[in-house]
Amino acid sequence: MIELNTFSISARCPRTGMLGVAVSTAVPAVGGICIFADAGVGAIATQSWVNPYLGIDGLKLLREGLSAPEALAKLIAEDPGQADRQVGIVDNKGRTAAHTGSSCVDWAGHIEGDGFTVQGNMLVGAATIDAMAEAAERSAGFDLHERLMLVLEAGQAAGGDKRGKQSAALKVFKKEAFAWLDLRVDEHRNPVAELRRVFEVAKHQLLPFIDGMPSREDPIGGIPAPVTAMLMTPPPYRPGGSGGA
């Protein structure tokens, strides 16, 4: 197990049903071990003394028809390390559940809102989570990926992890079994700011390509000619500029 001292949001878009998680921490590569989500199923952030099986088994329980509160209750009841765990879950109907164990390092806590849950531990204080919840509510009309990015930025601006910053990630599922957007900054001095930079490039260059990829309903797919032309252009001259700039 790895101790992740983290702030994150798990959320569902009520208009589109999209599900996703955004997270930042002062440990490298948080996106690889904290985020668990699946289209039409749910989104889970697992952190503190992170147990990936809370994400793996949590999604399994959601697929079996349990609600987010029911799934979390079962996961925590069966976890002997529950005092050290922090988990935030949202299911495919927008129901939420969160757990902050009694032994999570201060400051630690969570807030559940309408279709989202924000949580964090080893933070500078409650202001981080308060700011994230406020940003989640204020941005309810935004597309999910933008909303997650705004909430992460609000958490960082309010103080974030009291040890500093190192990695950040954002992952969103739309309708397919593969992620619609999956971005990671695995090691950076300002990971949330760097994630925003990559996010803006991805909005212009990646998402139009993803939207044309094969799907279950359309196994051929189709990339519009303007998107193909854009991707044939050297990165510095594409909309949003170069990913390496």
C-alpha positions in Angstrom: 0.0 0.0 0.0 1.0 3.6 -0.7 0.0 6.5 1.5 -1.5 9.1 -0.7 -2.2 12.5 0.8 -4.5 13.8 -1.7 -7.5 16.0 -2.7 -9.9 14.7 -5.3 -13.4 14.9 -6.8 -15.6 12.0 -8.1 -18.6 13.3 -10.1 -21.4 12.5 -12.6 -22.8 14.9 -15.1 -26.6 14.9 -14.7 -27.2 15.9 -18.4 -24.9 13.4 -20.1 -24.3 10.7 -17.6 -20.6 11.1 -18.0 -18.5 10.0 -15.0 -15.1 11.0 -13.8 -12.4 11.7 -11.2 -9.8 14.4 -10.9 -7.0 14.3 -8.2 -3.8 15.8 -7.1 -1.2 14.9 -4.5 2.5 15.2 -3.5 3.3 11.6 -4.6 4.3 10.8 -8.3 1.8 9.2 -10.7 -1.4 9.5 -8.6 -3.5 8.9 -11.7 -2.3 5.3 -11.9 -3.5 4.2 -8.5 -6.2 6.5 -7.3 -8.8 6.7 -10.1 -11.3 4.0 -10.9 -14.3 4.6 -13.2 -16.4 3.0 -15.9 -19.0 4.3 -18.3 -22.6 3.8 -17.0 -21.3 2.4 -13.7 -19.6 4.9 -11.5 -16.5 6.8 -10.5 -14.3 6.1 -7.4 -11.4 7.9 -5.8 -9.4 5.8 -3.3 -6.7 7.5 -1.3 -4.9 8.0 2.1 -3.4 4.5 2.7 -4.7 3.7 -0.7 -6.2 0.3 -1.4 -6.8 -0.1 -5.1 -9.2 -3.0 -4.4 -11.6 -0.5 -3.0 -11.8 0.9 -6.5 -11.8 -2.4 -8.3 -14.3 -4.1 -6.0 -16.3 -1.0 -5.7 -17.0 -0.9 -9.4 -17.9 -4.5 -9.3 -20.5 -3.9 -6.6 -21.9 -1.0 -8.6 -22.2 -3.2 -11.7 -24.1 -5.7 -9.6 -26.7 -3.0 -8.9 -25.6 -1.7 -5.5 -25.9 2.1 -4.9 -22.9 4.2 -4.0 -23.9 4.2 -0.3 -24.5 0.4 -0.3 -21.3 -0.3 -2.1 -19.2 1.9 0.2 -20.8 0.3 3.3 -19.9 -3.1 2.2 -16.3 -2.1 1.2 -15.6 -0.4 4.5 -17.2 -3.2 6.6 -14.9 -5.8 4.9 -11.7 -3.7 5.1 -9.6 -4.2 8.2 -7.7 -1.0 7.3 -10.8 1.2 7.2 -9.5 3.7 9.7 -6.7 4.6 7.3 -8.8 4.8 4.1 -10.4 7.6 2.3 -12.9 6.9 -0.5 -15.3 9.0 -2.6 -17.9 7.2 -4.8 -20.6 8.4 -7.2 -22.8 5.9 -9.1 -24.6 6.0 -12.4 -27.6 7.7 -10.9 -25.6 10.4 -9.2 -25.9 8.9 -5.7 -22.8 9.6 -3.6 -20.9 8.1 -0.7 -17.7 9.1 1.0 -15.6 7.8 3.9 -12.7 9.4 5.8 -11.2 7.0 8.3 -10.5 8.1 11.9 -6.7 7.6 11.4 -6.3 9.6 8.2 -3.7 12.3 8.7 -5.0 15.8 9.5 -6.4 17.8 8.0 -8.8 15.2 6.5 -12.4 15.2 5.5 -15.0 15.1 2.7 -18.1 16.8 1.5 -20.9 15.1 -0.5 -22.9 17.3 -2.9 -25.4 16.8 -5.7 -23.8 14.2 -7.9 -20.3 14.7 -6.6 -18.1 14.1 -3.6 -14.8 15.9 -2.7 -12.3 14.5 -0.3 -8.8 15.1 1.0 -6.2 14.2 3.7 -3.0 15.7 4.9 -4.2 19.1 3.7 -3.4 22.6 4.9 -7.0 22.7 6.3 -10.7 22.4 5.7 -10.5 25.4 3.2 -9.3 23.1 0.5 -12.4 20.8 0.5 -14.7 23.7 1.1 -13.4 25.5 -1.9 -13.7 22.4 -4.0 -17.3 21.8 -3.0 -18.1 25.4 -3.7 -16.5 25.2 -7.2 -18.3 22.0 -7.9 -21.7 23.6 -7.1 -20.8 26.8 -9.0 -19.7 25.0 -12.1 -22.7 22.6 -12.3 -23.7 23.9 -15.8 -20.2 23.1 -17.3 -19.3 20.0 -19.1 -17.9 17.4 -16.7 -14.3 17.5 -17.8 -14.1 21.3 -17.4 -15.9 21.1 -14.1 -13.4 18.5 -12.8 -10.5 20.7 -13.8 -12.0 23.8 -12.2 -12.6 21.9 -8.9 -9.0 20.7 -8.9 -7.8 24.2 -9.5 -10.0 25.5 -6.6 -8.5 22.9 -4.3 -5.0 23.9 -5.2 -5.7 27.6 -4.9 -7.0 27.0 -1.4 -3.9 25.3 -0.2 -4.0 21.7 -1.3 -1.6 19.2 0.1 0.4 20.7 2.9 3.6 18.9 1.8 3.5 20.6 -1.6 2.7 19.3 -5.1 3.9 16.6 -7.4 1.3 14.9 -9.6 -2.3 15.4 -10.9 -4.7 13.5 -13.1 -8.1 13.7 -14.7 -10.2 10.8 -16.2 -13.6 10.9 -17.7 -15.8 8.2 -19.2 -18.6 9.0 -21.7 -20.4 6.0 -23.2 -17.6 3.6 -24.3 -15.6 1.1 -22.3 -12.5 3.2 -22.9 -11.9 6.6 -21.3 -13.1 9.6 -23.3 -10.4 11.7 -21.6 -7.4 10.4 -19.6 -4.8 12.9 -18.7 -1.9 12.6 -16.2 0.9 14.8 -15.0 3.1 12.2 -13.2 5.8 14.5 -11.8 5.9 18.3 -12.0 6.7 21.3 -9.8 3.1 22.7 -10.5 1.1 19.6 -11.5 -2.4 21.2 -11.5 -1.2 24.1 -13.7 0.6 21.7 -16.0 -2.6 19.5 -16.1 -4.6 22.6 -17.2 -2.0 23.3 -20.0 -2.3 19.7 -21.3 -6.0 19.8 -20.8 -6.3 22.8 -23.1 -4.2 21.1 -25.8 -6.3 17.9 -25.5 -9.6 19.8 -25.9 -8.4 21.1 -29.3 -6.4 18.1 -30.5 -7.4 14.9 -28.7 -11.1 15.1 -28.1 -12.1 15.7 -31.7 -10.1 12.5 -32.6 -11.6 10.5 -29.7 -15.1 11.5 -30.8 -14.5 10.0 -34.2 -13.0 6.7 -32.9 -14.9 3.4 -33.3 -17.7 2.7 -30.8 -19.9 -0.3 -30.0 -22.6 1.2 -32.1 -20.3 2.3 -34.9 -17.3 -0.1 -35.2 -15.9 1.8 -38.1 -16.1 5.3 -36.7 -15.1 8.3 -38.8 -12.6 11.2 -38.3 -13.9 14.4 -40.0 -11.6 15.7 -42.7 -10.8 18.9 -40.7 -9.7 16.8 -37.8 -7.5 14.6 -40.0 -5.9 17.7 -41.5 -5.3 19.2 -38.1 -3.6 16.1 -36.9 -1.4 16.0 -40.0 -0.2 19.5 -39.1 3.0 19.7 -37.0 2.0 20.1 -33.3 3.2 23.7 -32.9 0.9 24.8 -35.6 -2.3 23.0 -34.4 -5.0 24.7 -32.4 -3.8 24.9 -28.8 -0.2 24.7 -29.8 2.5 22.1 -29.1 2.2 19.7 -26.3 5.9 20.1 -25.7 5.9 23.9 -25.7 
